[in-house]
Amino acid sequence: MGLTLAEKIISQRIGEEVRAEDIVVVPVDLLLAHEGTGPLALDRFGALERTRPATQVLFFSDHAAPAPRRELSNVQKRLHTFADQTGARFYPPGEGICHQIVAERWARPGQIILGADSHTCTAGALAAFATGMGSTDIAVAMALGQTWLRVPPSIRVEVDGSLPPMVTAKDVILHLIGLLGAEGANYQALEFGGPTVAAMSVEERMTLCNMAVEAGAKTGLCAADEQTHQFLESCGRADDYTPLAPDPDARYERWVHIPVDSLSPQVAFPHFVDNVRPVEEVGDVPVDQVFIGTCTNGRLSDFRIAARILQGRRVHPGVRLLVCPASRQVYLDALREGLLQVFVEAGGLILPPGCGACVGVHQGVLADGERCLSTQNRNFQGRMGNPEAEIYLASPATAAATAVRGRITDPREFLQE
């Protein structure tokens, strides 16, 4: 019997065949933390009486970039100082979101990546076994250069068909989470495949893997193929490419088939990610704010589809449009293409690269009773800084259409205009 992608990555990394439910100790190739989780990791690392990390460690200032108050500035300074003293790498405010930078500069097929952030699984789009852990677990991995895992069973998500116009990878993953439920893949690997995924860019696959954790998954994974090769080449890292795929006779916990030929844009209603409806069943829902960005949908391809709708149009007078690039590279690329000019001329506001309004620390906190349509990955009560507000999740296309109309809008309406 063959191996799933999760089983194959771990097997190759430790040099012996493993199967789902095996308990293993694995070497860790890359660790990451940010100003929200890094301080506790450093506290626990200090308690272990180690002076230098045993593997490559990255620290990011992305959740509050730039810092809105002195406490966060001090935290960021602490991470920077530790990195300077120990050989770890520090990314200051403005460089971008940890998950985006890991994909652009670090992740490669076959790695084991741990992060003190649940959306570390984004790197699974590059066929890395990437997963989030608590700060204490990260500290132990920093000290030892390894961690223990229970090899997760895998759910094979087979996607086929051609995505209709204005329907994107974000709609596919929202639809899947609606099918599985928020705990439908607890401690399992979501392995995405099929003809539709094979045709997706790595940026689109990042959206799928990023939200795997919203169904409870340990990680999300896509095979490393020619799309992966092209992405790494575009990042100047062609030598990091290695083809990696599950075996044809791999054994899965279950199969989920998603035909997309007739899939509609999807919207997740408050206050749960699995509270998903097709856009035609949304009804009349006015919004006060639209947010396009985050580690889920703050990439160049996301901005292109949003700009396609916003070009030559104005944001509804009752709506604030916030646009936040996921990294400095995305910011520069969008600037060169004129995408940011489209957003500004439409009445939008460009935020510095980072997490922006998603985590509710600063930049875009909602007022009581307000609604936001966001391209982020979570809509829990209070997520954007105010428990008296509501968050709806959708794709960049739906977000842009909503910004123009002032209420949640089917982006397919703009195909005829």
N, C-alpha and C positions, 0 to 999 in steps of 0.2 A: 504494500500500500504506500502510495506517494505521500509527500509532505505538503501541507498548506504553506502559504508564504510566511506566516509567523513561525511555524515549526522549522522551516528551512533557514530563515535568518538566524534563529537562536542555535540551531544545530551547527551551522557553518561557523558561528562565532565561538562556540566552545569546543568544536572539533569532535563531536559525537552526536549521533542521531537522538533527537528528543521528540516526544509526542505530547499532545494536549494532556494537561493535568500533571505532567512531570514537574517536580520541584528542582530547580537548577540554580547554580551560581554562575553569573555571566559577567564578563568584563564590560566595563562601560566606556564607550568611546567619547562621549560628549555629555556635559552637564550644563544646565542653565538655570538661572534664577533672576528675579528682578527686585525692584525696591519694595515690593509688597511681601516677598517671600524670602529674599536673600538674608535679611538681618537675623532671622531665627536660624537659618542654615549656618550662618557664621557663628552664632552663639553655640550651637551644638558641635560644630567643627572644633571650636576652641576647647570645649569640654573634653574632646577626645585627645587633646594634647598633641595634635599634629600641627606642623608649621607650614607645609605646602601641600596642595592638592595632588592626588596620585594620578589624575587624568586631566584632560582639558576641561576647563571651567569657563563659562561665559556669564557675565553679569550685565544686566540691562537696566537703564533708566527709561522706561517706556510707558508705564502706567500713569505717570504724572510728569509729562514732558512739555515744557519745563515745570519745575516744582512750584506749586501754588502756595506753599507755606514752609516755614523754616524746618519743621520736623522732617519733612520729606527731603529737603535739601541736605540735611545732616545725614539721613540714611544713604542718599546717593553718594555723598562724599565718603562715607564709610566703605561702601562697595568699591569705589574707585581706589581708595587707599589700600584696601586688601589686595585688589588686583595688582597694583603697582608693586606691592611687597612680595607677592607670591608667584607671579608669572601667569596668573589668570588674566582673562581679557575683559575689559570694561567698555561698554558702549554708552556714551553719554546721551543726554536728551537731544532729540533731533535725528538720531541715527535710524530710529524706527522700532517697530515691534519685534520682540525676540523671535517669534516664530517665523516672521518674514525674513529676518536677517539670517537665521539658521538655514532656511531654504536657499537663500541667495548665495551664501558664503561657506556653509559648513556641511550640511547633510549630504550623504551619499548612500547608495544602495548597500544594504547589508550591515549598517551600523546599529549599535544599541545606543539610544539617546534618552536621557532622563531629564526631566525639567520640573522645577517646583512651580508648575502651572499646568492646569488640566488640559490645555489646548496644545501641549507639546506634541500630541499625536498628529499635528499638521504635517510634520516631516515624513509621515508614512506615505505621502504622495510621491516621495523619492525612494520608496522601498526600504526605508529605515524603520526598525522597530523602535518607535518613539512613544513614550508614555509619561504621564504626569505622576508625580509622587509628592508626599509631604516633605516639608523642609528638613525634618530629622532624617528621613531616608536619604535625602540629597546630601546631607552632611556626612553620613556614613559612607556613601559612595565617593564623596570627595576624599575621604580619608583612606579608603581601601582600593579605590579604582574598580570596584565591582559591586554587584548587588545580587539579591536572590529574587527569583521570579517563579510563579506557577505558570507554566506555559498555557496560554489561553486557548480554549477551543475557538474555532473560527466559524463565522457565518459568511457564506458566500453570497454576495449581492451581485446578481447578474443583471446588467442593464443593457437593453437592446432597443434598437429603433433610432430614428433621427429626431433630435430635439427640435420642436417647432420654433419658429421665430419668437423671440422675446422670452423663451423658456430656457433656463440655465441650470448649471450644476447645483446652484443654491435651491432651486425648486425640486431637484431630484432628492437632495438630502433631507429637505423639509418633509417631502412626501414619505420618504423612508422612515423618518422618526415618527411621523404620524401613524404609520403602519405598525412599527415595532413597539412604540411607547417609550417613555423616558427610562424605563428599566428593562427594556426588551432585549438588550445585549449585554447585560451586566457581566463584567469580567470576561468578555469575549472579544475576539478580533473581528472587526468588520473588514472583510476582504472584498474590495470592489473590482469588478471585472466585466467582461462582455464587450460587444462591439462598440457600444456608446462610450464606455470608459476608455477603450483603446483609442478612440478618436479624440478624446479630450486632451487639452493641453495640461501641463503640470499645474498651472495656475488654477484651472478648474478642478483638478484632482485634489489640490490643497483645500479647496472648499469642502469637498466630500470628507476628507480625512479629518479636517479641523473639527467638524461637528459630530464625528463618531462618538465622542464622549457624551454627547447629549442624549444618546440612547443607552448610556451606561457602559459603553465599550472600553476595554483596556487600551485599544489602539485602533486606528484605521490604516489600511494598507492598499497600495496599488503596485502592480508589477513594474519593474524597471525595464523600459523598452525604448524604442527610438524617440518617442516624445520626451522621455527622461534625458536621453542623450542630447537632444536638441536644447533642452532647457539648461543643462549643465554647460553645454558649449556656449550658450548665450551669456552665461555668468562667468565665462573664462575658465571653466573647470571641466573641460571635456575629459581630462585624464581621470576624473573621479567616477566616470561611468563604468558600471559593470551590469550586464544583463542579469535579471533575477526575476523568476516567476514561480508560481506554485506548480507542482506536478499535476499532470492531467488526471491522475487517479487519486488525488488527495481526498482525504475523508473530512467532511464538514459536519458541524453540529446540525446545521440546517441550511437550506437554500432559500433565498428570497429573489423572486423574479420581478423586475420592474420594466415593463414596456413603456417607452416614453413618446411614442408617435402622437398620442392624444393627450399628453400631460399638459395641465394648465399651470400658470404661475400659482405659487402656493403662498399662503400667509399664516403665520403662527400667531394666535391670539393670546392676550395676557391670561394668566401669568405663567404659562408653561410652554416649553418648546414643542411638546407633542400635541398641543391644542391647535391642530393644523386644518385649514380649509382651503379648497381651491378658490381663486380670487373671485370667480363668478358667484360664490356663495357668501361673500363677505358682507354685502349690504352697504348701507350708507354710513361710513365711518370717517368723519372729518379728523384731521390731525393738525397739530401745532408745530411739529418739528419733524424733519427728515434727516437721517444721519447715514451717509454713505462712507464706509471705511471699515476699519478693524482688521484683525488677523483672518477674518472670514472672507471679506470682500473689499479689501482696500488696495487691490492690485490694478495694474495697468488695464487689463482686459475688462475689469469691472468698471473702470472710469470711462472706457471707450463706449460701452453700451449705454451708460448713463448720459454721456455727452451727446450720443446720437439722438436721444429724446429731448435733451435740454437745448440743443443747438437752435438759436433763433427764437427761443421762447423765454418767458419770465416765470420765476417762481411765484406761486400764488401769494397775494399780499398778506394772508393770514398765517404763512408758514415760514419757519426758519430752516434753511438748508445748510447743513454742515457737511463738509467734505474733508476727509482725513486720509492722506496717503499712508500706506503701511510701512514705508521705509523712505529714506532719503533718495534711494535709487528710483523708486516709483515716482516720487515727487519730481525729480529731474526729468524723467522720461515723459511724464504727463505735461510738464512745463514745455518741453521741446515740441511735443505734438500739438500744443495749443489747447489741451483738454481743460487745464485749470482756467484759462481765459474764458472758455465756454461757461464754466460754472460761475465764475465771478460776474460775467456779463448777464447771466440769468438771475443774479441776485443771491448767489451762494456765498458762503464764507469758507475759506481754506484754513484748516487747522494744521499745526506742525506735525510731522510724522510721529506716530505713536498710537496709543490706545484711545486717546481722545475721550469722547463722551461715554464710551461703552461701559466703563467701570464706575462712573459717577463720582470720580474724585475731583474733577474740574472740567471746564469746557463743555457746556451743553446740558447742565443739570436742569431737569424739568421743573416747572411750577406745579403746584397742587392742581390736580384735575386735568393736567395736560396729557396729550397722547403723542407718542413718537413712533414713526415707522422707520425701522432701522435695519441695516444689513448685517448686524452683529449676530452672535450665536446664542445669546441668552436673553430672555425677557422676564426673568424672575422679578417679583415685586421688590422695588427699591433698587434694582440693578443699576439704573442710571442716576442714582443719587436721591430719589424721592419716592418713598413708598406710597405716596398719594397720587402717583402718575401711572400711566399705562404704556407698555412697550409692545409693538407689533413687529414681527420679523418677516423679511421678504428679501427678494433679490435686488441688485442695483437697478435693474430695469423697472421693476415695480416701484422702487423708491423714487426714481426720477419722475415717473408718470404721476405718482402721488404728490410730489413737490409742485408740479405744474397745476394739478387739479385742486389741491387742497384737501383731498379725501382719498382714501385708499382706492387705487385705480388700476385696472387691468392695462398693462403696458401694450397689449396688442391693439388697443384703440389707436395707437400712434402709427401703426403700420399703414393705415390708409390716409394719413394726413401728410 
